[in-house]
Amino acid sequence: MAEALSYLKGKTVLVTGGTGSIGKALVKEIIRCEPASIRVLSRDEYKQYCFRKELGVGSPVRFLLGDIRDRERLRLAMEEVDYVFNAAALKQVPSCEFNPFEAVKTNVLGTQLIIEVAMEKSVEKVILVSTDKVVNPINTMGTTKLLAEKLMRTANFYKGPRKTVFSCVRFGNVLGTRGSVIPLFLSQLKSGKPITLTDKRMTRFVMTLDRAVHLVLKAGEKASEGETFILKMPAIRIEDIVDVLNDSYAKQAGLVAVPVQELGIREGEKLHEDLLFSHEVQYVREEEEMLVVGYNKGQESVSREIYQSEHANYLQADSILKLLLEIENDLEIL
């Protein structure tokens, strides 16, 4: 990937939320692109300590303690920065439901501060990491991230002569990251406890951590007018993941199948997810590995199997097992 992303060579890059699952993977890939320097802005001193140790001596990464809610800290962090990848967010649906204005402060107000400081500091491009939860949102997290997307896109209208480009990437569920279901399911399976899922009818679009990072960095390369980039990704039934974990995965790992307990859908959860709003479909350009939502009319039609998980072609058991084995090294067991 690094060879194809030479645009970062010799550049100064800021990754906010750079000690989270996606942020860390992003930083590691950017290092391979030979930037002049990488800055990580995040709030957790201990996570920074752990990541610094993981990277080792001689790393080009400079760790900055701070919060995207803090304008003055952002000003220092963005001094002479060329690219900003904003992975800082409150992203857990239940947490945002119980602490809604905290989600507003980080996901909305924090995004606006990044936009304003990036203009002030003449940053070349800002890429926001977003989520499919923004499409027809029913929860606080999705609603605040939708507002963040809107702020990013509209910043391109009022920036005047400033050169900064503001674009978004819209993720599905990134498998194996902190707080996602697979680490939870695996933890329960390995400890012999029942696997708990909210509703077996749920379907989701899924992507590996590597593919998520690839999308972010490709967006940084291609962004020119405030586009939203969406990886074309497979869909999966949650029930199928549990079945594979309890059967072929358990057998291969020498584990014993456990009971499955259905808890009922949680506040703010959907049964199915979409990658596009209905009004966006007419502005979509379909490329080999991604959908690009721009401002000009796109293709006449995009198959709903690509952007609606309820109507997608779901991964079968052998593909699910292959995917689980592929991401095994990325899994962060709870």
PEJOZI-V126430 format. One record per backbone hydrogen bond with DSSP energy under -1.0 kcal/mol. CO is the residue of the C=O (numbers start at 0). NH is the residue of the N-H. Records with the same first field share a line. If there is no record, write none. Layout:
# PEJOZI-V126430
CO: NH  NH
This chain:
# PEJOZI-V126430
4: 7
5: 8
7: 10
10: 35  36
11: 81  82
12: 38
13: 84
14: 40
15: 86
16: 19
19: 23
20: 24
21: 25
22: 26
23: 27
24: 28
25: 29
26: 30
29: 32
30: 33
33: 9
36: 12
37: 61
38: 14
39: 63
40: 16
41: 65
43: 47
44: 48
45: 49
46: 50
47: 51
48: 52
49: 53
50: 54
51: 55
55: 58
59: 37
61: 39
63: 41
66: 69
69: 73
70: 74
71: 75
72: 76
73: 77
75: 78
77: 80
81: 123  124
82: 13
83: 126
84: 15  86
85: 128
91: 95
92: 96
93: 97
94: 98
98: 102
99: 103
100: 104
101: 105
102: 106
103: 107  108
104: 109
107: 111
108: 112
109: 113
110: 114
111: 115
112: 116
113: 117
114: 118
115: 119
116: 120
117: 122
118: 121
123: 164
124: 83
125: 166
126: 85
127: 168
129: 170
130: 133
131: 134
138: 142
139: 143
140: 144
141: 145
142: 146
143: 147
144: 148
145: 149
146: 150
147: 151
148: 152
149: 153
150: 154
152: 155
153: 156  157
158: 161
164: 125
166: 127
167: 228
168: 129
170: 131
172: 206
173: 176
175: 331
176: 179
179: 183
180: 184
181: 185
182: 186
183: 187
184: 188
185: 189
186: 190
187: 192
194: 260
196: 262
197: 263
198: 201
201: 237
203: 235
204: 172
206: 174
207: 211
208: 212
209: 213
210: 214
211: 215
212: 216
213: 217
214: 218
215: 219
216: 220
217: 221
218: 222
226: 167
227: 292
228: 169
229: 290
233: 205
234: 314
235: 203
236: 240
237: 241
238: 242
239: 243
240: 244
241: 245
243: 248
246: 250
247: 251
248: 252
249: 254
258: 194
260: 196
265: 268
270: 202
272: 308
279: 282
280: 283
281: 297
282: 293
283: 298
284: 291
288: 231
289: 286
290: 229
291: 284
292: 227
302: 305
303: 307
306: 274
307: 310
315: 319
316: 320
317: 321
318: 322
319: 323
320: 324
321: 325
322: 326
326: 329  330
